[in-house]
Amino acid sequence: MSLMTSLFNVLALVYIVRAIQLAVQIGRNWGALRQEPLTGAKQRQAEQAAFFLGVPPAVLVHEAAHALAVVAFGGRVVEFGYRVFWGYVVPDGVFSAAENWLIAIAGTLGSLAFGTAVWLVARRSPSRTIRYFGLRAVRFQIYFSLLYYPLFSLFLPIGDWRSIYDFGATPILSAATAVAHALALLWFWRADRVGTFEMVAFESAAAQSRFERAGNSLGDPMVQLQAIAALQVGGAPHQARTALDIFLSDYPQSAEGHLQKALLRGGRGQVDPDAARSAERALALGLRQPDDAALARRLVARHYLERGDGRAAVAALDPALAAAEIDPAGLSPGHLAELRYMRAQGYRRLGQYEAARADIAAAQQTAAELGHEPLLRRYAEEAQLINAHDRDHGRDHAGRDLSPPVSEGNTTNHSSDA
């Protein structure tokens, strides 16, 4: 037994164990899984099922298609190997070059047919969870058949696609396949990009109902933006981007629309230049809510902080904090704490440690009043960094307690968008 075969068998055993666990979980919760709404947890479980429960029968169909093609051309199957998550067929017979090509491509066609059949059956279900499973199952089979498996064959000395793309033996068939393959991949890329294989999830039936009502409110821009935000939060980011592009073509002067675009591109992870420009555009157009303006400024400031430009970050944050000084009640405490935290980072990069300490102390005080432990920990780390950088520049503030006084009474744990 070759090393590669042994590795495949070990991986298959690991996957089989996970598949059994998942099948048991789904069996126990089958009734609840089928009920509405499609939640994030159900979405994740359906995604896993598309692989761990969808691949074993797909492998069987793939290998059976090879075997049927062998028999159809007068050969016989010497060995039919099925290892649940992978398999093989050993044929015997004399085949023409075209017949070898057909035997090789039969497996891929079988996989694609299986994925399509699962989707066609699942899409008729009244359960959105089952319909989502069908979407992800067909997506995986397309991805595996047209992208992963061809690359696998390219880099390893085995695989159907070595025979499919044997231009020396089947120049016309291989060339036609290359054209069809490229067109299919282009379609798949575009379909994936617009969210064809996505389905939005909701944590409650009420949230799903609000989203469905929003879809009927095409004349209200703010309701449309709420629906786009629901798509993003609900695990359909490509659908959200597509819907937002359409929205901005209809309402190019919508400040809230440009803010939503900035959030889609940089709400999590790094804020790229396009996200920062969208946030700046939103600010220039005039955001109606102070919290929205604060959020836009936070995105712009994050962009500069990620690039080490403390001066630009401070300049982006100053207007929001100045407005908060005039109208303290106009800004939510969570945003206020984050603005001060980020400006403290900017001041630290500029070497203005006293100003940085003042901002981080104010941020800590607000987080303590909110009873927000994750923010308190993050702000304490920044306070330590400020002191460490200050000491490195020849000033010792060791022993200074930067933690704000915390009331001995009960605190209420408020949520924050930080």
C-alpha positions as CSV (number, residue, x, y, z in Angstrom):
1,M,0.0,0.0,0.0
2,S,1.5,3.3,-1.0
3,L,2.1,6.2,1.4
4,M,-0.5,8.3,-0.5
5,T,-3.2,5.6,-0.2
6,S,-2.4,5.2,3.5
7,L,-2.8,8.9,4.0
8,F,-6.1,9.0,2.2
9,N,-7.4,6.1,4.3
10,V,-6.4,7.8,7.6
11,L,-8.1,11.1,6.5
12,A,-11.2,9.1,5.4
13,L,-11.4,7.4,8.9
14,V,-11.2,10.8,10.6
15,Y,-13.9,12.2,8.3
16,I,-16.1,9.1,8.9
17,V,-16.0,9.6,12.6
18,R,-17.0,13.3,12.2
19,A,-19.7,12.2,9.7
20,I,-21.2,9.8,12.2
21,Q,-21.2,12.4,14.9
22,L,-22.9,14.9,12.7
23,A,-25.5,12.4,11.5
24,V,-26.4,11.6,15.1
25,Q,-26.7,15.3,16.0
26,I,-28.9,15.9,13.0
27,G,-31.0,12.8,13.7
28,R,-31.7,13.9,17.3
29,N,-32.6,17.5,16.3
30,W,-34.3,16.7,12.9
31,G,-37.6,18.3,13.8
32,A,-36.0,21.5,15.2
33,L,-33.7,21.7,12.2
34,R,-36.5,21.7,9.7
35,Q,-38.4,24.4,11.6
36,E,-38.1,28.1,10.7
37,P,-36.1,30.2,10.9
38,L,-32.8,29.2,9.4
39,T,-30.4,30.3,12.2
40,G,-26.7,30.8,12.1
41,A,-26.2,27.5,14.0
42,K,-28.4,25.6,11.5
43,Q,-26.6,27.3,8.7
44,R,-23.2,26.1,10.0
45,Q,-24.6,22.6,10.5
46,A,-26.0,22.4,7.0
47,E,-22.7,23.6,5.6
48,Q,-20.9,20.8,7.4
49,A,-23.5,18.3,6.3
50,A,-22.9,19.3,2.7
51,F,-19.4,17.9,3.0
52,F,-19.5,15.2,5.7
53,L,-22.8,13.7,4.7
54,G,-23.0,14.8,1.0
55,V,-19.5,13.6,-0.1
56,P,-19.8,9.9,0.7
57,P,-22.8,9.2,-1.7
58,A,-21.2,11.6,-4.2
59,V,-18.0,9.5,-4.2
60,L,-20.1,6.4,-4.7
61,V,-21.8,8.0,-7.7
62,H,-18.5,9.2,-9.1
63,E,-16.9,5.8,-9.0
64,A,-20.1,4.1,-10.2
65,A,-20.1,6.4,-13.3
66,H,-16.5,5.3,-14.1
67,A,-17.5,1.7,-13.7
68,L,-20.6,2.0,-15.9
69,A,-18.6,3.7,-18.6
70,V,-16.0,0.9,-18.5
71,V,-18.8,-1.8,-18.9
72,A,-20.5,0.3,-21.6
73,F,-17.3,0.1,-23.7
74,G,-17.0,-3.7,-23.3
75,G,-14.5,-3.7,-20.5
76,R,-14.8,-5.1,-17.0
77,V,-14.1,-3.6,-13.6
78,V,-11.3,-5.5,-11.9
79,E,-11.5,-3.7,-8.6
80,F,-14.0,-1.2,-7.3
81,G,-12.6,0.7,-4.4
82,Y,-14.9,2.7,-2.1
83,R,-13.4,4.3,1.0
84,V,-16.4,6.6,1.8
85,F,-14.5,9.8,1.2
86,W,-12.4,8.6,-1.7
87,G,-12.5,5.8,-4.2
88,Y,-11.1,4.3,-7.4
89,V,-11.9,1.9,-10.2
90,V,-9.5,-0.5,-11.9
91,P,-10.7,-1.3,-15.4
92,D,-9.6,-4.1,-17.7
93,G,-10.1,-4.0,-21.5
94,V,-9.0,-2.4,-24.7
95,F,-10.3,1.1,-25.1
96,S,-9.8,3.7,-27.8
97,A,-8.4,7.1,-26.9
98,A,-11.9,8.6,-27.0
99,E,-13.3,5.8,-24.8
100,N,-10.6,6.4,-22.2
101,W,-11.5,10.1,-22.3
102,L,-15.2,9.3,-21.7
103,I,-14.4,6.8,-18.9
104,A,-12.2,9.5,-17.2
105,I,-14.8,12.3,-17.5
106,A,-17.7,10.1,-16.5
107,G,-16.8,10.4,-12.8
108,T,-16.9,14.2,-12.9
109,L,-20.2,14.2,-14.8
110,G,-21.5,11.8,-12.1
111,S,-20.4,14.1,-9.3
112,L,-22.0,17.1,-11.0
113,A,-25.2,15.2,-11.7
114,F,-25.4,14.1,-8.1
115,G,-24.9,17.6,-6.7
116,T,-27.6,18.9,-9.1
117,A,-30.0,16.2,-8.1
118,V,-29.5,17.0,-4.4
119,W,-30.2,20.6,-5.1
120,L,-33.3,19.9,-7.2
121,V,-34.8,17.8,-4.5
122,A,-33.8,20.1,-1.6
123,R,-35.1,23.2,-3.3
124,R,-38.7,21.9,-3.2
125,S,-38.6,21.5,0.6
126,P,-40.6,24.0,2.7
127,S,-37.6,24.1,5.1
128,R,-35.1,26.8,4.4
129,T,-32.5,24.7,6.3
130,I,-32.9,21.9,3.8
131,R,-32.9,24.2,0.9
132,Y,-29.7,25.8,2.2
133,F,-28.1,22.3,2.5
134,G,-29.0,21.7,-1.2
135,L,-27.4,24.9,-2.2
136,R,-24.2,24.2,-0.4
137,A,-24.1,20.6,-1.5
138,V,-24.3,21.5,-5.2
139,R,-21.7,24.3,-4.7
140,F,-19.3,21.9,-3.1
141,Q,-19.7,19.4,-5.9
142,I,-19.1,22.1,-8.5
143,Y,-16.1,23.4,-6.6
144,F,-14.6,19.9,-6.1
145,S,-15.3,18.7,-9.7
146,L,-14.2,21.8,-11.6
147,L,-11.5,23.3,-9.5
148,Y,-10.2,21.2,-6.6
149,Y,-10.0,17.9,-8.5
150,P,-8.4,19.3,-11.7
151,L,-5.7,21.0,-9.5
152,F,-5.2,17.8,-7.6
153,S,-4.6,15.9,-10.9
154,L,-2.2,18.7,-12.0
155,F,0.1,18.4,-9.0
156,L,-0.1,14.7,-8.3
157,P,0.6,11.8,-10.7
158,I,-2.9,10.5,-10.4
159,G,-6.4,11.7,-11.2
160,D,-9.0,11.7,-14.0
161,W,-8.1,15.0,-15.3
162,R,-4.7,13.7,-16.6
163,S,-6.6,11.6,-19.0
164,I,-9.3,14.2,-19.7
165,Y,-6.5,16.7,-20.7
166,D,-4.3,14.3,-22.6
167,F,-4.0,16.5,-25.7
168,G,-1.7,14.1,-27.3
169,A,-4.3,11.3,-27.3
170,T,-7.5,13.3,-27.7
171,P,-6.7,16.8,-29.0
172,I,-10.2,17.8,-30.1
173,L,-12.0,16.3,-27.0
174,S,-9.4,17.8,-24.6
175,A,-9.6,21.2,-26.3
176,A,-13.4,21.2,-26.3
177,T,-13.3,20.3,-22.6
178,A,-10.9,23.1,-21.9
179,V,-13.3,25.6,-23.4
180,A,-16.3,24.2,-21.6
181,H,-14.3,24.0,-18.4
182,A,-13.3,27.6,-18.6
183,L,-16.8,28.8,-19.3
184,A,-18.2,26.7,-16.4
185,L,-15.6,28.1,-14.0
186,L,-16.4,31.6,-15.2
187,W,-20.1,31.0,-14.5
188,F,-19.3,29.5,-11.1
189,W,-17.2,32.4,-10.1
190,R,-19.8,34.9,-11.1
191,A,-22.6,33.0,-9.5
192,D,-20.6,32.6,-6.3
193,R,-19.7,36.3,-6.4
194,V,-23.4,37.5,-6.5
195,G,-24.4,35.1,-3.7
196,T,-26.2,32.4,-5.7
197,F,-25.2,29.7,-3.2
198,E,-26.0,31.8,-0.1
199,M,-29.1,32.0,2.0
200,V,-29.6,34.6,4.8
201,A,-30.0,33.3,8.4
202,F,-32.0,34.8,11.2
203,E,-31.8,34.3,15.0
204,S,-35.6,34.6,15.4
205,A,-38.8,34.2,13.4
206,A,-39.5,37.9,14.1
207,A,-36.2,38.9,12.5
208,Q,-37.0,36.8,9.5
209,S,-40.5,38.4,9.2
210,R,-38.9,41.9,9.4
211,F,-36.5,41.0,6.6
212,E,-39.3,39.7,4.4
213,R,-41.4,42.9,5.0
214,A,-38.3,44.9,4.1
215,G,-38.2,43.2,0.7
216,N,-41.7,44.6,0.0
217,S,-40.7,48.1,0.9
218,L,-38.7,49.0,-2.2
219,G,-39.6,52.7,-2.0
220,D,-38.0,53.2,1.4
221,P,-34.1,53.5,1.2
222,M,-33.5,53.1,4.9
223,V,-35.6,49.9,5.0
224,Q,-33.6,48.6,2.0
225,L,-30.4,49.3,3.9
226,Q,-31.6,47.4,6.9
227,A,-32.3,44.4,4.6
228,I,-28.8,44.7,3.2
229,A,-27.4,44.8,6.7
230,A,-29.4,41.7,7.6
231,L,-27.9,39.9,4.6
232,Q,-24.4,40.6,5.8
233,V,-25.1,39.6,9.4
234,G,-27.0,36.6,8.3
235,G,-24.1,35.0,6.4
236,A,-24.9,36.2,2.8
237,P,-22.1,38.7,2.2
238,H,-22.1,38.4,-1.6
239,Q,-25.8,38.9,-1.8
240,A,-25.4,42.0,0.5
241,R,-22.7,43.4,-1.8
242,T,-24.8,42.8,-4.9
243,A,-27.9,44.4,-3.3
244,L,-25.8,47.4,-2.1
245,D,-24.4,47.9,-5.6
246,I,-27.9,48.1,-7.0
247,F,-28.9,50.4,-4.1
248,L,-26.1,52.8,-4.7
249,S,-26.8,53.0,-8.4
250,D,-30.3,54.1,-7.4
251,Y,-29.3,56.3,-4.5
252,P,-25.7,57.5,-5.3
253,Q,-26.0,60.3,-2.7
254,S,-27.0,58.1,0.2
255,A,-24.5,58.7,3.0
256,E,-25.9,55.7,4.9
257,G,-25.4,53.6,1.7
258,H,-21.8,54.5,1.5
259,L,-21.3,53.8,5.2
260,Q,-22.8,50.4,4.6
261,K,-20.4,49.8,1.7
262,A,-17.5,50.7,4.1
263,L,-18.8,48.3,6.7
264,L,-19.2,45.5,4.1
265,R,-15.5,45.9,3.0
266,G,-13.9,46.7,6.3
267,G,-16.4,46.0,9.2
268,R,-14.2,43.1,10.2
269,G,-10.6,42.6,9.6
270,Q,-8.4,45.3,8.0
271,V,-10.0,48.4,6.6
272,D,-8.7,48.7,3.0
273,P,-8.4,52.0,1.1
274,D,-11.7,51.5,-0.7
275,A,-13.5,51.0,2.7
276,A,-11.9,54.1,4.1
277,R,-12.9,56.1,1.0
278,S,-16.5,54.9,1.3
279,A,-16.5,56.0,5.0
280,E,-15.1,59.4,4.1
281,R,-17.7,59.7,1.3
282,A,-20.4,59.0,3.8
283,L,-19.1,61.6,6.1
284,A,-18.9,64.2,3.3
285,L,-22.5,63.5,2.3
286,G,-23.7,63.9,5.9
287,L,-24.7,61.1,8.1
288,R,-27.9,61.9,10.1
289,Q,-27.2,59.9,13.2
290,P,-24.2,60.7,15.5
291,D,-23.5,57.0,16.0
292,D,-23.3,56.5,12.3
293,A,-20.9,59.4,12.0
294,A,-18.8,58.0,14.8
295,L,-18.8,54.5,13.2
296,A,-17.6,56.0,9.9
297,R,-14.8,57.9,11.7
298,R,-13.8,54.8,13.5
299,L,-13.4,53.0,10.2
300,V,-11.3,55.8,8.7
301,A,-9.2,56.0,11.9
302,R,-8.6,52.2,11.8
303,H,-7.4,52.5,8.3
304,Y,-4.8,55.0,9.3
305,L,-3.8,53.2,12.5
306,E,-3.3,50.0,10.6
307,R,-0.8,51.9,8.4
308,G,0.9,53.5,11.4
309,D,-0.3,57.1,10.6
310,G,-1.2,58.3,14.1
311,R,-1.6,62.0,13.0
312,A,-4.2,61.2,10.3
313,A,-6.1,58.9,12.8
314,V,-6.3,61.6,15.4
315,A,-7.5,64.1,12.8
316,A,-10.2,61.7,11.7
317,L,-11.4,61.2,15.3
318,D,-11.2,64.7,16.6
319,P,-14.5,66.0,15.1
320,A,-16.6,63.2,16.6
321,L,-15.1,63.7,20.0
322,A,-15.5,67.4,19.8
323,A,-19.2,67.0,19.0
324,A,-19.5,64.6,21.9
325,E,-18.1,67.3,24.2
326,I,-20.9,69.6,23.1
327,D,-23.7,67.0,23.2
328,P,-22.6,64.1,25.5
329,A,-26.0,62.4,25.1
330,G,-25.8,62.4,21.3
331,L,-23.4,59.5,21.2
332,S,-23.8,56.0,22.6
333,P,-21.3,55.2,25.4
334,G,-19.8,52.3,23.4
335,H,-18.9,54.5,20.4
336,L,-17.5,57.2,22.8
337,A,-15.3,54.7,24.5
338,E,-14.0,53.3,21.2
339,L,-13.3,56.7,19.8
340,R,-11.2,57.6,22.8
341,Y,-9.5,54.3,22.7
342,M,-8.5,54.7,19.1
343,R,-7.4,58.3,19.6
344,A,-5.2,57.1,22.4
345,Q,-3.6,54.7,20.0
346,G,-3.0,57.6,17.6
347,Y,-1.5,59.8,20.3
348,R,0.8,56.9,21.3
349,R,2.1,56.6,17.8
350,L,2.8,60.3,17.9
351,G,4.6,60.1,21.2
352,Q,2.0,62.3,23.0
353,Y,1.7,60.0,26.0
354,E,-0.1,62.4,28.4
355,A,-2.8,62.9,25.8
356,A,-2.9,59.1,25.2
357,R,-3.2,58.4,28.9
358,A,-6.1,60.9,29.3
359,D,-8.0,59.3,26.5
360,I,-7.5,55.7,27.5
361,A,-8.4,56.5,31.1
362,A,-11.7,58.1,29.9
363,A,-12.3,55.0,27.7
364,Q,-11.7,52.7,30.7
365,Q,-14.1,54.8,32.8
366,T,-16.9,54.4,30.2
367,A,-16.3,50.7,29.8
368,A,-16.4,50.3,33.6
369,E,-19.7,52.1,33.8
370,L,-21.0,49.8,31.1
371,G,-19.7,46.7,32.9
372,H,-18.1,45.6,29.6
373,E,-15.3,43.3,30.6
374,P,-13.9,42.6,27.1
375,L,-13.5,46.4,26.5
376,L,-11.9,46.8,29.9
377,R,-9.3,44.2,29.1
378,R,-8.5,45.7,25.7
379,Y,-8.2,49.2,27.1
380,A,-6.0,47.9,30.0
381,E,-3.6,46.4,27.4
382,E,-3.5,49.8,25.6
383,A,-2.7,51.6,28.8
384,Q,0.2,49.2,29.5
385,L,1.5,49.9,26.0
386,I,1.3,53.6,26.5
387,N,3.3,53.3,29.7
388,A,5.8,50.9,28.1
389,H,6.4,53.3,25.2
390,D,6.7,56.2,27.5
391,R,9.3,54.4,29.7
392,D,11.2,53.5,26.5
393,H,11.5,57.2,25.8
394,G,13.1,58.0,29.2
395,R,10.1,58.7,31.4
396,D,9.0,56.3,34.1
397,H,5.4,56.2,35.1
398,A,5.6,52.8,36.8
399,G,3.1,52.4,39.6
400,R,0.6,54.8,38.1
401,D,-2.9,53.1,38.3
402,L,-4.7,53.8,35.1
403,S,-7.7,51.7,36.0
404,P,-10.8,53.8,36.6
405,P,-12.6,53.5,40.0
406,V,-15.4,50.9,39.8
407,S,-18.5,51.4,41.8
408,E,-19.1,48.7,44.4
409,G,-22.7,48.7,43.5
410,N,-24.2,46.5,40.8
411,T,-23.3,47.3,37.2
412,T,-25.4,46.6,34.2
413,N,-23.9,44.7,31.3
414,H,-24.8,46.7,28.2
415,S,-24.0,45.5,24.7
416,S,-21.7,47.6,22.6
417,D,-20.9,47.6,18.9
418,A,-17.2,47.9,19.7
